[in-house]
Amino acid sequence: MEEHKQRELRWIALMSSVPAPQARKSKKVKKLLVEGVPSSVRYLISISSAVENQPKYD
């Protein structure tokens, strides 16, 4: 249980520090993906990617 909480905290810290376009190239992201994405964080990832992919109007 404690390990799961630590993974959540690492993902949350990573999402705030690595910009989305650079995430694919990041070794840190790849390492965490191998360990697995906690279900509680998947929801946050989908929301943040949806917000970033919205068209920008002037």
N, C-alpha and C positions, 0 to 999 in steps of 0.2 A: 504493500500500500504506500509506503514511504517512497519507494522508487518511482511509482506512478506520479506522485506529487512533484518529485524532483524533475521528471521529464516534462511535466506541464510547465513548470517554472522556466526551464531551459527554452522551451518553445516560445513562451510569451516574451522572454528577454530577447530571443533571436528575432522575432517578428518586429520588435520595436527598434532593433539596431541595424538590420540588413534591409536595404531597399528592395522592393519586389523585383525589379529588373535584374539585380545582381544575385538574387537568391539561387538561381539555377547554377551559377558558377561557384557558389560558395562551398568550400569543403566542409564547413560546419553544418550547413543545411543537409548536405549529402550524408554526413555521419548520423545526424538525427533521424533522417528518413530511414536508414537501415535499422535503427532501433525501433522505429514505429512512431506514428503520430497518435497521441492520446485522443480519444473521441471527443473529449471536452474542448480540445484545441482545434479540431477539424472545423467545427462550426465557426470559430473566430477567423480561421484562414479563409474559408469560403466567403465570409462577409467582407473581409479586407480586400480580397481580390476582386469582388464584385464592385466595390466602391472605386477602386483604382481603375477599373476598365470602363467606367461610365464615360460617355462622350462629354467633352468640355465645351461649354457655350460661352461666347463673349458677352 
